[in-house]
Every structure is written in structure tokens, then in C-alpha cells.
Amino acid sequence: MTSERVASLDLVRGLAALCVAVPHFLIYRGSGGPILEPLSVIAVEVFFVLSGFVLAPQILLVLSLRSAGSLRTFLVRRWMRTVPPYVVALLLVSAIAGAIGSVDFWRYLFYLQNLSGQYNERDYYSVAWSLSVEEWFYLTFPLFMLAASFGRARDTRHYVIAAIVFIALITALRTIFGSSLDWGAAVRRVVIFRVDSIAYGFLLYLAVRRRPVRGPIFLVAGTMLSTAVMFGLLQVIEQSRAAQLAYPPAAAVFGSFVIVSALALEAWARQKPVIAQAAGTTSYAVYLYHLLAIYVLAQLHWPLWLALAAFVLLTGLLSALSSYGLEKPILAMRPKYRSASPTGISLKATDAAP
């Protein structure tokens, strides 16, 4: 990894955001086929693995510095990156839903609506489930890794083992206490059963950070095969306990293949710097604001092609306003770590939210 942005990962962020937003619009309009919902689901899984991957350098820095200040800086940087635009989007969506000040609103605001189950009476901001998983990961995973280091700096092997233990604990929790009757709502979208999905990205970073990405044919084949597996699992997951157990590791494998395949195309992605930067910069806002665009356009009974074009334009406008008008000034004010990053760890290239 270099100190520059990773253009291929920016493109992945943008594509994943579109693979969530457009299917949601078409599903809301009652259009499209059975592929749309699984497409949006697996796009979120890419975000999870990507989050762990891009945050791994900062987590490793916190582990190497071993100070309360470095952990505080990590958390403040994350919260300044993710919370302000989320609050603005939540306020706007809640205003349309007439829910500002409701119990559901406060649960969304503090990322509690799906902590150990689905608590909101009205899930009017449905995309917030994955954002809650992200926010709780920021807090729980670094603390677990610090505790697993027993107060001393450790090596990569130790961090790999500790991350695997973290994943194993969440897997055991999900297997023992997760309901198989409504798996999507009761398990897949519940924080305590899904924070391990981001930890897989941390492991992926440790695996590839000092190794050249090769084997494009293998990567393409692996991506296609894992995509087919994910779609297959989602077709039967509510009726098959085996599919439910297989889904989290399969999602991690799928996300890993997507990321590594993208890294193999980094030279090509760098030839499109404007597109890559725009995709990476606005992807989080697209994820946040596309439901607002859907609700705003819901009363317009336009032909599908015209409504879709309006949706893309409105989502793009809202995302640009948020990314460049709100997020960019806040990002410039974030605290910096007091120590330089360790060799081989890039902070600039990986400090980005989905």
C-alpha cells in the first residue's frame, strides 16, 4: 500500500452504493425481478469487508501505539466521518415520515434499533441497520484487540489469532442465540450477530498488505463463483439452517474476492482518477440519502424510466451537497494521530467510510 488513494477501492465503493440504491428504488416502485433484493444484500456485504480492510491500518496503528489517546483519535475520526451526515439524513427522512422525536427516531440516532434484535415499530430508515453494525464495530473490535494483546505490542500472527477468536465468538453467539425463523431480520441485520463481518476485512488486509496481487484468472473465477454461491444461499436462506450457517463466511469470501480483484485492476482504475475520486467521495452519501430521494419522488406517478432518471439525479445532487458541503469541511478538522504510521501502513489510502 502507498500513501495515495486506492482508486480501485473507490470504484468498488461507488459501484456497491449504486447496487444498493438502484435496486431499492426499483423494488419500491414494484419493478424489476427477483435478482434486485439479493443484489442489494450482497453489495452491503462488500461494504462490510471493505470497511475492515480500509480501517485495518488505523487499527494496527492504535494497537502499536497502545494508548488511550490513539484509540480516542481513531473513534473521533470515525465519528466525525460517519455521524454528521447520518444525523442530517436521518432528520430529513424522519421529517418526511413524521417521526422526529419518536422512540424509533431516538433508537436510530444512537444506533440502538437493531443492537440485539429489531426494536423499531416503523423501520422507516431501513438502511441504518448496516450503519449500526459499522459503528459498533468501531468500538468493540479495537477494544477486543487491545485486550487480547495483554497490554503489550504484538506481531501480525498474534493479531490474526485474536481476530479469528473475535469472529469465532460472534459466530458462536449467532449460532446459539440467532433465530432461524426470521433469519434476515433477526440475525443478518442484527448488530451482535454481524460485527464479525467487518473483522474479516481486517484479516484480509493482514493477508495481502505486503504481497503483490496476482492471478487475474483465478480472481475472476473466484469472484464469479462466490457471487453465484451468495445468490444461491439467499434464495433458500429462510428455509435452510445450513444456508444460514454458511452465509456469513460465504459473504466474507465473496467480499474478499471483490476487493482483491479490484486491487488487481488498480493500474486500470488509476487511468480514471476523476471517476474513482467522485465514486469514493460520494458513496457514503449515496447510501445515506437514496431513501430520501425515493420518498421525495414517491408521489410522482411518472413512467419508470423518467422516475429512475429523476432518482439518480436527485440522489446525486443530495450526495454531492453532503460530500462536498458537509463532510469535506468536517474531515479537514479531524484530529491526527500523534505518531507516524508504522512501515507498510497507509492512513490516507484507507481512511474512508463506505
N, C-alpha and C positions, 0 to 999 in steps of 0.2 A: 504494500500500500504506500502511496505517496501522500504528500500533503495537499494535493489538489483534489477537487471533487471527483467522484467516480461517476462519470457520465452515464454509463450503462445502468447503474443502480437508480439514477434519477429517472431514466426512461422506464425502468420497471415500476417505480413509484407512480408515475403518471399513468401508465397502462393499467396498473392494478386499480387505481382510483376510478378510471373510466369503466373498468369491468365490474365495479360496484354500482356506480352512479347510473349508467345507461340501463342495465337490467332492472334496477329499482324503478326507474321511470316507466319502462315498458310494462313491468308487472303491475304497477299502479294503474296504468291505462287499460289493463286487461288484454294486452297484446303480447305477441311472442310465444315461444314454445317452452317445453319443459326444461330446456337447457339453461334458461336465464337464471333461475334461483341458484342451481349448483355453481354456475359461473361466478356469481357474486360471492358465494360462500368461499370458494377456493381462492378468490382474489384476496379476501381478508386473511386467509391463512398465509399467503405470500407476505402480506404486511407484517404478520407476527414474526415470522422467521427473519425477515429483513430488519425489523426493529432490533432483535437480539444481535444480529450481525453488525449493524452500523453503530450500536451502542457499546459493543464489546471493548473497543479501545478505551473509552472513558471508564468503563467498569474496571478494566485492568489497571488503569491509572489510579483509581480510588484504592484498589487492592494493594498497589505498590506503595502508595503514599501512607496508607493506614492511618489516617487522621480524620477526626470529626469534621474538620474544615473541608477536606476533599469530598467527603460524602455530602456535606451540605451544599457545596458548589455543584455537584452532579445533580442533586434534586432541584435546586433553584433553577439551574439551566434548563432542566426538563420541564419544570412547571411554567417557566417563562415562555418556553417554546410551545407548549400544548394547551395550557389553561386559558389564557386570554381569548384566543379566537373561539375556543369551545364555549366559553361563557357567552360571548356575543351571539354565536349561532344558536345556543340554547335559548337565550332570551327572545330572539326573533321567532324561532319555531314555537316557543311557548306562548308568545303573544298571539300568533295565528291560531293556536289550539285553545286559547283562553285558559291557560294553565299556569300562568305566572303566580307564584306564591302558594301553589298547591303542594300537597305532600309529595306527589310524583315529581314536581319540579325540584324540590329540595333534595330528593334522592338522586336525581340526575346531576345536580350541581356538585354534590360531594362524592359522586361515583359509587353510590351505595345501592342502586336499583337492582343490581344483579350480583351482589357480593357473594352470597351463598345460595341464592335462588332468585326467582323473578318476583319482585315485590310491587312494582308499579301496577296500579289499576288500569292505567292507559299508557301503553308503550308508544307514545306519540313521537318520540325521538329514538327510533329503534337502533340506529347506528351507534348509539352511545355505549352499547354493550361491549364492543371491542375496545373502545377508548378506556373503559373502566379496567379491562384486563391490562392494558398498557400501563395505566397509572399505578395500579397495584404492583405490577412487576417492577417498576422503577424503585419502589420502596422495599419490597420483600427480597428480591434477588440479591442486590448488593449487600444487604444486611446478612442474609444467609451465607453468602460467600465470605464475608468478613468473619463471621462467627466460625465458619469451617476452617479458617486459617489459623485459629487459636492465637490471635494476637501477633502473628509474625508473617512477614512476606514469604510467599511460596512460589513454586515454579509452575510451569504450564501443566505438567502432569497432575499436580495437586488440584489445580483449578478444573481440569477436565473431570476428575473424580468427584469433586464437590458439586459440579453442575449436574452430573449424572445422578448423584444422590438426590438433588433437588427435584429433578424430573421424576425419579422413582417414587419419591414421597407424594408428589401430586398425582402421579399415576395410581398409586395405591389408594389415595383418598378418593379419586374419581371412580375407581373400580368398586370400592367397598360401599361408598355412600351415594354414588350417582344413580339417579333413577333411569331405568331403561324404558319406561312407559312413554315419556315425552322427552326424549334424549336431546333434541335440538334446543329446546328452551331450558330444560332442567340441568343439562350438562354442558353442551357445546358452547352456550352463551353465558356460562356462569364463571365468575372470576376464580373462585377457589379451585375449580376443576380445569382451568385453562391457562394459568400463568406459566405453566411449563412450556407452552407452545413457543414462547419468546426465548426461553433458555436454549432451545435447540439452535437458534441463530447464533448465540454466544459460542456454542460448541463448534458450529460451522466456521466461525471466524478463526478460532484456535487451530482448526484443521488446515485452513488454506492460507493463512496470513503470510507465510514465508515460502509458499510453494507456487510455482507457475501453474496457471490453469491451462490444461491441455486436454486433448481427446474430444474434439468437437462432435464427432460422430457418436461417441458414447454419450456425451451430454445431451445431444438432441434426442437420441433414442430413450435415454432415461427420463427426460422431461415428458416426452410423449407417452411413455408407458405409465409414469406416475400420474399424469393427467387423467388417463383412462381409468386408472385404479380409483382416483378420487371421485370421478363421476359415477363409477360403478358402486362405490361404497355409499354415496349419497342417495342412490336410488333405493337402497334396501335398509338404510341405517335405522329407521324407526322400528323395523320388524326383526332385525338381526342383532343379537348380542355380540356375535363375532365381529360384525362390521363396526359396531360401536367401540369395541376394544381396539380395533385396528386403525380407526380413523385418526387419532392424534399422531402416532408415529408416521402414518402414511402421509398426513398433511405436512409433517416436518420434512420428510424425504422429498415430497413434491416441491415445497418452498425452497429447499436446498438446491435441487436441480435447476430451478428457475434462476436463482441467484448466481450459481456457479456458471451456468450457461451465459448469463448476461455478462459476467466478468470476462468470459472468453471472447466476447464481442466488444470489449472496451475500445479497441482501436477504431472499429467502425462507429461506435457511439460518439467518440470524440470528434468525428467529422461533422456532427450535428450539434454543436455546442449550444446554440440558441434554443433549439427544441428541448434538449436534455435539461438545460437550466430551468426553462419555463415549466417543464413537467415536474421536476423535483421540487421547485419552489411552491407550486400551487397544488400539489397532490393532496396535502393535508386539508387545505381549504375546500377542495372539491369534495372530499369525503364528508366534511362538516356541513357544507351548505347545499348539497344537492337535494336533500329532503325539503329544505326551504323553497327551492325553486319548484319542486314538484307541487308543494302545497299552494304556492302563489299561482301556478298555472292550472290548478285543478278545475277551476270553474270555467275555463275557456274550452269550449267544445270544438276545437279545431281538428282538421284532418291530422292523422298521426304524423306524417312527415313534417308538417308545419309545426306541430306541437313539439316534436323532437328537436327540431332546429331551434325553436324558442327556448327549450330547456337547456340545450347545450350553450347557447349564447348567454342566458341568464346565469347559469352555473359558472360559466367562465368569467362573467363580469363580477359576480359576488366573490369568486375565488381570487381574482386579481386585486380587488379592493382590499380583501382581507390580507392577502400575502404581502402586498407591497405597501399598503396604507397602515395596517395594524401590526402585522407580525414583524416586518423588517425593522422598524424603529425599536421594537422591544428586543429583538435579537441583538441589536447593536449595544444594548445596555446590560447584557448578561455578564455575570462575573466570570473571571478567568481562573483557571487553576494556578496555584502558586508555584508549581513546579513544572518544568518542561516535560513533555511526554517521553516515555521510555522508547528506546530504539525499536523501530518496527511498528510503532503505534501512531496512527494518524488521527488527529482530533478533527481537523477541518473536513476531511473527506467523509467522515462518518457521523457528524453531528447533525442529524436530520430526522425529523419525525415522518411518519407515513403521509 
